[in-house]
Amino acid sequence: MTSTQIYDLFRRVDIFVHIPDNILAAFTSGLREYNFREGETIIYKGDEGNSMYVISEGILKVHDGKHKIAELHPGNFFGEFSLLDEAPRSMSVSALSDSKLVRISREHFFSLFREQPEIARQIIKSLTLRLRKQNESIITELRNREAELSRQVEERTKELVLKNKEITDNVNYARRIQQAILPDDKTIDGEFEDSFILYIPKDIVSGDFYSFFKAGAVKIIVAADCTGHGVSGAFLSLLGHSLLNQIITEKKLSMPGEILDELHESLVSILNQRNKESTDGMDAAVCCYTESEGTLHYAGANRPMWLLRDKEFKIFTPNKYPVGGLQISHDKYNNHSIQTMKGDTVYIFSDGFADQFGGDKGKKLMVKNFRETLLSISGMNMQEQKKFLSNFFNDWKGQNEQVDDVLVIGLKF
């Protein structure tokens, strides 16, 4: 195939349909076609994944041993998550006829990622959208077949095991993607006098996320709580982190109110919320610290910041509206400026810790008790506080189900 034919093939593939022409042209540049004979296996179950394939000619089958899972035709693709993750292949793929495939290696993908990060952002967005549709399709299929359970118990059990594995594999892929975007705790700890991050997802993946950036002399840390939790929240967290990276590293914004303003407008635009296609949003607290000046700037969307100084808390109140969501038109987010003092401690957090049910009476912990708990451990260093809060949360929760994702960030100056 010529490069133009490969481009035309990819233009018809659903995960690349919405990628701009110039980005798709760069992505397909240098790719070539590979031939496989009838009966030849392209990938084996258990092999390390390192490539994605798009079918240009022929028919393939996805199978687990002799059990045929699906049939693939020209324009179909497989192995797409290998661009992001090296986990072993969960199924084998073999040619049912002489076939031609275009191969995209992880090395090619990451080479373009370094040169043109917009490509990766667009493809990750397409993959996560496909993952959501795939999960919805699987769940719908399971529900539709529920009526046949009485007469297909044995076969149904086999199908449920297989479908459950597919869903779990998909969620685990999402978890690996999410973990890859979260900053390393040690990196953050090295930028402050002392710090901790307590992060307890309710499910395999989380709707809470945190981000850290350096913009010149300014250190920027974000704690965000997306609509929902689990897979739906995780998709939004990936989008939120990508937009923050663009806002801070490309648009060079370093004041928290401006960052939240731009994040709100970007989220509303991407999710087409002005046409009411989505009501998803997020609550967030943003702190921007200039160490040389000792100044800390904060802005919040429904999430406060607590400053502990001399055994007393000062509460910095956020704007009472989220980023994105139903309240599309609202005032700009307010900036709060603080001159820090040695020994000051700042906390930003999602609502998951205070909203947890537990204790002897099975009631919510509540914000007041959460704040009193932080005050009671203020003499500990940050890692000791993290360990205490983790144990306290689990003891409080007891046998109750965790109700939400938990994120607490502590920074000492």
N, C-alpha and C positions, 0 to 999 in steps of 0.2 A: 504493500500500500504506500502511496505517496503521503507526505506530511499533510497535504490538503485533505486527502481521503480520511486520514486518521482524525484530523480536526472535525470533519463532517460527521464521522462516527460518534465521537464524544459529544458533539452538539446535540445528538438525539438521545443520549443517555440521561435518565431522569435526574441523577444527582449533580449533573453538570449543566442542566438546562438554564439555571438562573445565574451562572457565572459569566461575567462580562467577557466579550469576545477577546480583548487583548490579554486578559488573564488566562483564558482557556488556551489561546494560541501559545502562550509561554509555557503552560503546563504540558501541552502535547508535543512541543518541540523536542526532537531527538528520540521520540518513541518509535518502536518498530514492531512489525508483525512477526509472530512465531507460528510454525506449523505443527500440528499434532495429528497422528494417524488414528483411525478408528480403533477403539479399545485401549488406547494409551492413557495412562493416568497422569493428569497435570499436577495435582497436589494430593498428598496422602494425609489421612487423619493422623494427628500427633506430630506432624512435621512443624518446625518453626515457621511461622508466617513472616514473609518478607516482601510480598508483592501482591498487587491487585491486577486482575485481568478483565478486559472487555472483549466480548465475542464479536468478531467481524463476520465469520462464516462458520457453519456447522451447528451441531447439536451436542450438548453436554448433559451429563447427569450428576447431581449431587447425591452422594450415597454414604451410608454407614455400613461398611461391609457389603452384604448383598441386599440390604434394605435401601431402596431408592427413595430419596426424600423429595427431589424436585428435578425438573427438566429445564435446561437453559437454552435459549435461542439467540440469534444475532441481535445485538443491542443490549443483551443482559450482561451483568458483571458479577464478580465474586471476589472475595479476599480483600474488600475495601478497608476493613479495620486493621489489616496488616500494615497499612501506611502509618498507623499510630501506635500499634502494639505488637510485640513479638511473641505473644502467647501462642501455644501450639494450635494447629488447625483443628476445628471441632468436627469436620467432615472431610471426606475425600471427594474429588471431582475428576471424572473421566470422560473421554470423548466417545459419543455414540456414533459419530461419523467423522470422516476427515474434517478437521476444523482448523481455523485460523484465529489467533487471539493476539491482542495488543497488551503488552505487559508494562506495568508501572511499578518500579522497585521503590522500596522505602528510601534508598539512597538518593534516587532521583527526586522524590518528594521533599526530603529534608534539604537537599541542595537548593531547590527552588525556595524552600521556606526561608533559608538564610538570605537568599538574594531578593526575594519578593514575598515578604510575610503576608501580604494581602491574599495570595493564592491559598496559603494554608488556612487563613481565617475563613475564606469563602467555602473551601472544601469541608472543613470541620463543621461549619454551619449546615452544609448540605447533608453531611453524614449524621449529624444529630437529629435533623428533621426526619431523615429516613429511618433512623432508629426508633423515633417516636411512632411513626406510621407502622413500622414493623411490629412493635409491641402491641399497638392498638389492633392490628390485624390478627395477631395471635390470640389476644384476649377475646375478640369477637368470635373467632372460630371455636374457642373453647366453650363459650356460652351457647352458641348455636348447636353444638353437639351434645349438650347436657341432657336433652330429651331422650337421646338414644342410649343412655347409660345402662338401663335395666337389661337390654338385650346384647350389649357389647362390652360387658364388664372387663373381660380379659384383654380384649384389644384396646379398649379405652385406657386401661391402666398403662399399657405400653406407650400409647400416644401422650398421655399426661406426663409421663417421665421424660419423654423426648421434648415436649413443648416447654416443660418447666426448665429443662436444661438450656433450651434456646433463650428463654426469657432471662434466666440467671446469667448466662454468658453475655447477653446484651447489656444487662445492668452492670456487670463486672467491667465490660469495655468502657461504659460511661464512667465508672468509678476511676479507672486508670487515667482516662482523659482528665477528669476533675482533679485527681491527685497531682497530675503533671503541671497544672496551672497554679496550684497553691504554692506560695513561697516557702522556702525552707525556714523552719523555726530558728535555726542557728544563725541564719542570715539576719533575721530581724533582731535577735538577741544581741548580735554584735554591733548593732547600730544604736542601742540604748544602754543606759546604765545597768538596767536589769529588766527582764520582761518575761511574760509567759503567754501561751495561746492554748486555751482549753477548747477542744473541738470534738464534739460527740455527735455524729450523725444519728438520726433516728433509724434510718434504713441503710442499705449498702452505700447509696449516694445521698448527698445532702443538698438542701435548698439554702443553707447558710454557706457563705464563703468569705474569705479574707484575702486582701491583696496588699502588697508592699511595693513602693516605687521610690527611687531617688531622682529628684529633678534638680540637678545642680546641688546646692547646699541644703535643699529642702527634702526631708524624709516624710513620705506620705503613706499612711496606713489606713485601710478601709475595713470595716466590719459590716457585712450585708446579710440581710435575711430576705430571701426571695419568696414569692407566693408559693404556698404549698411546701412539700418536702418530698424526699424520694426522687424518682426519675423526673417528674415535671419540674420540681424545684431545681434539680441539677442542670437541666437544659438551660434554664434562665440564668443560672450562676455562670455557666460557660460564656453566655452572651454578655453578661455584665462584666466579667473580667476582661473579655476581648475589647469591649467599649472603653473601659477604664484605661487599658493599655494605650489605646488610640488617643484618648483625650489627654493623658498625661505625657506620654512619650512623643507623640506626633504633634498634638496641638499645643503642647507646652503649658498647660494650665496647672497652677500650683496653689491656688486658694480653694479651700474646701467648698465654699458656696458655689463658685464658678464650676467646679468639677461636677457637683450634683446637678446644677442647671443643665450643663451639657449632656450629662448622662440621661437625664429625664427626656430631653428633646430627642436624643438618639434612640432611646428605647421606644418612645411613642412613634417615631418615624419607622423604625425597622419592623415593629409589630403591627403597624398600620392601625394604631389605636384611635386615630381620629375618625376612622370609618367603622369603629366599634368591632373590629375583627378579633380583638384580644383585650382582656382586662388584667393581664398579668403585670406585676410590678414588684418592687422591692423596697424594704426599709433599709436605711444605711446610716452609718456614722463615719465621717471622714476627718482625720487629724493630720495636720501638716506642721511639722516641727523643724525649726531652723536652730540647730544646736549652737552655732556661733553667737547668735543673738539671744538664745534662751526663750524664744517666742513660740507659742503653740497656737495654731488657728484650728477651730473646729466648726463644722456645720453638720446638721443631722436632718434626715428625713424619717420622722417618727422614732428615731433612736437617739437617746440622750448620751451625754458624756458626764462621768462622775470624776471630780478631782478631789483626791484625799490629801489634805494638808493639815499638819498638827492635830491629827486624830479627829478631824471634822471634814465632812463631805460638803463640797459645793456642787450643786446640780446645774448643768448647762442644758437648757431645754431645746429640743429640736423643733423644726417646723412640723406642724401637725398634718402633713400630707406625704404620701410616698413618692418614690421615683417611678414614673409610669403608672399604669393602672387606670382607675376610673376618674381620678382628679387630674385631667389633662391640663387645664388652665389654672394656674395659681401663681402667687407671688414668688419672687426669687428666694432661694434658700439663704438664711442669715449666716454671716460669719461671726464667730465669737473669738476674741483674741485674749490670750493669757500670757503673762510674764511668769515663766516657771521659776520655781525655787528648788534648790537641792533637797532631795527627799520627797518631792511631790510624786504622787502616784495617780495615774489616769486609768480609768476602766471604760471600755466600750464593749457592747455585747448585743446579742439578739435576745428575744424574749423567752427562749426555750428553757433557761435555767429557772427563772422565776415562775413560769407557768406550769412546772411539773407538779403533778399530784403525788402525794405521799404522806409520810409521817404517820403517827398513830391514828389520826382521824381521816386519812385519805384526802386531805384538802390541798389546794394549791399552796406552793411555798410563798408566793407573793413578793413584790418588789421590795417592800420594807424589810422583810426577813432576809432577803438576798443582800441588801445593803448592810444590814447589821452583821451578817456573816463575814462580809468583806472587812468591815471595821474590826471585827474580833481577831482577824488574822493579819492585821496590818504590820505587826512586828516581824512577820516571817519574810524571808526572801521570796522572790517571784516563783522559783521552782517549788518551794515548799507550799506556797499558796496554791499553785496549780494542783499538786498532789492532794492537798486538803480538800479543795473544791471538788475534785473528781470523786474522792471517797465520800464526801458529804452528799453529793448528788446521788450516788448509787445507794447510800444508806437511806436517804430520804425517799427515793423512788421505791425501794424495796421490791415487792412482787408486782407493783403496778407497771403498766405499759408506759414506755417513754412516749410523751405526747408530741414532742417536736424536736427539731435539731437544736443543738446547744453550741453556742460560740461565746466565749468570754476572752477578752484580750486585756492584759494588764501591762502597763508601761511605767517604769520608774525613771525619774529624771535626777 
